[in-house]
């Protein structure tokens, strides 16, 4: 039966102002982490609103605007941040503690967000319940079963807490910034994996993002970069890899070239330069012409599956495997795993 407390109501969002020195949660489907507020462009306006319409923002970018280095990363609904500063103009300096970036900040990835895309963790109740993860590429959360959309564009890999049993194909979930549960299509959710994932399972998730637009710093199904694709695909299974390509290389286990398997990672660098690119092994080979790579391509401006050839073959410097060991990345998120130790930021290309 549908819980009568939840049925037929319009659930209003609430967001008391966040304060410096506090811990906050992302209250929008996808929040973009910016280098500095002063570098934001007029074209970025849809991503800066309290609703953070990232899909509309990416759709409005021409190819040259997809690679602006003012974007550092993106954070998913419910992601935890440390609030360092809140300016009078509404910008908050934060550290995204669920995206390791040790050479930038040992606590996580630093950057700026509009503060109205956050909710103070102290007022976002820590509800008990089954942990679930969004498995659909994207889904909308509604105010009641088959009701009005309250939060669109919630993407794969987003971790949520179930608010009760399902009802006629719908499942209530707790959402930061909402006083009452919202409703998701039940088939769009999956239980949290109780075992480390196989690399082939992660590769299958990455393959579902083929043709997604390349956006520097992107970590969403609307726009993504090379290390963002790796981070998001593993995150679907609760594994928190570092955010940037060189950090990912440092946190994973090198293999002898030729020993790689589908789902392992290829890393790329130019002579005497740091690693600048990463992608998934699709087909290994002892011949460069036979290797295939699934990656978010800076030059082709989208996620592609293609041979490792030409410059890619010339800059291939190694293949690594993600060493998954049980260990909660966050106490309130059981069933998550850590990969290696978060170490060394290179360009997200």
ABEGO torsion letter per residue (X at the ends): XBBAAABGBBBBBBBBBBBBGBBBBBABABBBBBABAAABBAAAAAAABAAGBAAAAAAABBAAAAABAABABBBBBGBBBBBABBBAAGBBBBBBAABBBAAABAAEBBEBBBAAABBBAAABBBBBEBBBBBABABBBBBABBGBBBABBGBBBGBBBBBAEBBBGGBBBBBBBGBABBBBBBAAABBBBBABBBBAAAAAAAAAAABGBBBBBGBBBAABBBAAAAAAAAAAAAGBBBBABAAAAAAABBBBBBGABBBGBBBBBBBBGBBBABBBBBABBBABAAABBBBBBBAAAGBBBBBBBBEAAAAABAEBBBBBBBBEBABAABBGBBBBEBBBXXBBBX
